[in-house]
Structure formats: structure tokens, C-alpha cells
Amino acid sequence: MKTSRFIGSCLLAAAVLWAPVSHAYSLFLSTDPAAVLPGQSFKVGVNIDDAGDLASFQFSLAFDASRVQLGSPDHSVSGTLLDPAGSALADAFFPFGVLVTPGAGSVDVYADSLGGLLSTAGGGVLLYLNFDVPSTTAAPSSAEFSVTAASLGFNLPDPNSSADPDLSDARTSITIREPGTNIPEPSGLALGALALALAVMPRRRRQRPH
């Protein structure tokens, strides 16, 4: 009886030691730039907060097909975690696909069997989805984007380790401005912020000579 209890305790301890560590992963979206004119293009970045041990991912993104459309090419991994040119996942090899349902405003993306990962921690952009704003799009207006479903797989002791990431921040929007509206360049925005900071800074009083 004591022997069976001891064996049971050992099996329970081993299960706890080998169980994958619970971690709350999350996806979030970003746009570059934040505002465009009809006829211009932009990209939506799909970001992950932790890429450590990432082995696969898939997600579905919904967009407003009445205001924007997928660009050509429809995606880019240049400058992202999946960029083959010197990125953290430079040696990754995987089947990768982007399935588009333009009329429904839906994009399905999947990457499977990531291998040769060099990254053990840290997050970044998985990929960019490229979009165009047709010149006929009414402005001013905006277009919404959101990840409606996602799944992540990991290279952990349990080969079936997977997680459904938090999608509460996996939404964003793009502002579409009227033609003739000036959209500040990033450098212009920085100069404007600097000018505002200087304007509100308290000025030192000059000491009068005695």
C-alpha cells in the first residue's frame, strides 16, 4: 500500500515538473502610418508579446472591405521576427500561407513547423499585412481591423503545447483623411512635439547684477 502511494506521488511530481509552464501570450495590432489619404497604402503589423519557443501560429484578421483592400504583395516579413535577413528567427523554416477572402473582409494567416529558432524570449512583429485605400473611398472616414481568432504552438516538453493568445488589444484602426489634407511626416511630428515642449517649459529668470 505504501509502495503504491509512493509511486503515485512520484508520478504526480514528474507530471508537474514536465508540464508546460503557463504563460499569458497576447497579440496586438499597429498601423504604419496612422493616417492616409484615398489612393495611398499602409501596413498593419501583427505583434506578439513573447516569441520564445514559438513553433507555429495562425490567426484570422477582419477588416472593413468597403474602405480598404489587400495590397500587392499582400504581406511582408521584412524587418519582422520572421525576416530571414539577420532577425531573431533567421534560421526559421516553415510552410507559410496567407488566404484572403476579399469580399468578406477576412484574411487567414498560418505558419507551421517553425524550426531552428534562435530566439528564446522577447516579442516583436510577426508580419505586416499590406493594404491599399482605393481612390474612391469616402473621406474623412476610418477602417477597423481586429484579430477574431488565433492559436500559437510552442517547442516545449509537451509536443502538443499550444495557447490561445489574449486578443483584447488585437484591434486597431486607420484614419482616412480628405484629399488636400496634409499628413505630417514623422520628422514633422517630432519637431512639433519639441516646439510644444519648449513652449510649456518654465523659463529661468535672469539674475540681475547687484
N, C-alpha and C positions, 0 to 999 in steps of 0.2 A: 504493500500500500504506500509506504514511504517512498519506495523507488519510483512508482508511477507518478507521485506528486512531484518528485524531484525532476523527472524527465519533462513533465508538463511545464514546470517553472522554467526550465532551460529553453524549451521550445518557444515559450512566450517571450522570454528575454531576447532570443535570437530574432523573433519576428519584429520586435520593437527596434532593435539595432539596424535591421536591414530595410525597414520600411522607409520609403522616400520622405524626406523632410518636407513638411507642409510649408508652402510659400504662397503668398498672395501676389500673383502676377497681374499686370494690368496693361492694356493698350490705350493709347491716346492719339488723337489726330492733330495735325498742324497744316496750315496753308502757307504757300510762298508764291507770290506776295499775298497780303491780306485783302487787297482790293485791286480790281481790274476794270477795264472798260470792255464793252462789247467788241468782239473781234480779237481779243487778247487771250493768252494762255496762262495757266498757273499749274501748280502741282500740290497734291495732298500727300503729306508724309504720314505713314503709318508707323508709330513709335512703340517700342516695348521698353518697360522699365528695367528688365533684367534679362540678358541674353545668355546667362550662364547655363551650360549644358543643353542648350536648345537643339533639338533634333529634327523638329518638323513644326509647321504651323499651317493653319488655314483660317480664312475669315471671309465674311461677306460684307460688302460695303454698299449702302444705299445712297443714291444721290438724286438730285432734282433734275430729271431728264428734260424738263420743259425749259430749263435755263442754261444747262451746261451739257457737254458731251465728252466722251473719252477722246483723248488726243491720239496722235500717231507719231511715235510709238505710244502705246497706252500705259507703259510703266518704265521705270528706270531704277537700277540698283546702284548706280554710280554715286559714290560718296555716302553709301549707307553701310550697315553692318554686313551686308551681303556683297559689297563691292569686291570683286576679285583683285583689285589693284591695291594691295597693302592694307586691307582692313583687318579688323579683329577676326573675321571669319574667312580669311583669304583662301584657306585650303578647303573650304566647304564645297562639296559636290552634291547636287540634289536634283531630282526632277522638279521642274518649276512650271507653273502654268497660271494664266490669267483668263478666266472665262467671263465674257461680257454679255449681258442681256440689255442692250441699249434702251429698247422701248420701255422696259420695266424699271430702268434706272438702277441696275444692280450689277455688281462686279464680284465675282468669286475668285479668290486667290489661294493657291496652295503650293507648298514647298515640302517635299517629303525626303526622308533619309539624309538629313544633313550629316556630313561626315568630315573628319579632320578639323574639328573646331579648335581654334586657338584661344578663344575667349572663355574664361571661367566665371566672369562676373561683369557687371556693367550693362547699360542699356544703350539704345540709340534708335535710328531709323531702320526699319526692316526694308522698306522700299518706298518709292514715290509713285503715285498714280498721276498721270498727266491728263489734264482737262483743257478743253477749249470753251470759250464763251462765243457762241455764234453772233455774228454782227446784227442779227435780227432780234436778239434778246432784249426785252424791255428793260429800261433802266430809268431811275435807280431801282434796284431790287437786290435780292440776296439768294444764295443757294445753300441748302443744308446738306451735310454729309454725316453719316453715322455708321458705325460697325454694328450690325444686327446679330451676328453670331461669330464665335471664334473658338478655336481649340489649339492648344500648344502641346507638343510632345518633347520629352527630355531624355538625355542619356544618363539615366540614374540606375541604381542597382536593380530596380524593378523595370524590366524592358517595356512594360506597358504603362509606364508612368506618363500621365497626361494631366492637363489642368484646363479649366475653362477660365480665362482671364477676366478680371474686372473690366467692364465696358462702360462704367459710369462717366468716364471722361473721353470715351471714344466717339466724340462728335465735334463738329466744327462747322463753320460757315464761311462763305466768300462774299464780299461786298462787291456788287456790280454798279459802277458809277456811270453817270450820264456822259456821253461824248462831249469833249471840251473841258471836262474836269481834270485838273492837274492832280496826278497822283505822286506825292513826294517820293523821291528816291531815298533809300536807307541813309545815305550820307546827309541828305537834306533834313531828314528826321533827327539825326544825331545833332546837327548844327542847331536845329530849332530847340531841342531839349537843352543844349548847352546854353543857348541865349536865355532861355527861360530860367535856368538855374542861376545864371549870373544876375538876372533881373531881380530875383527874390532873395539873393544873398544879402545879409546885412552889411552895410558899408562901414568901414572903420573910420572913426573920426580922427581927423588930423590933430596932432598935438600942437597947440600954439606955443611958439617960443616965449619964454619968460623974459 
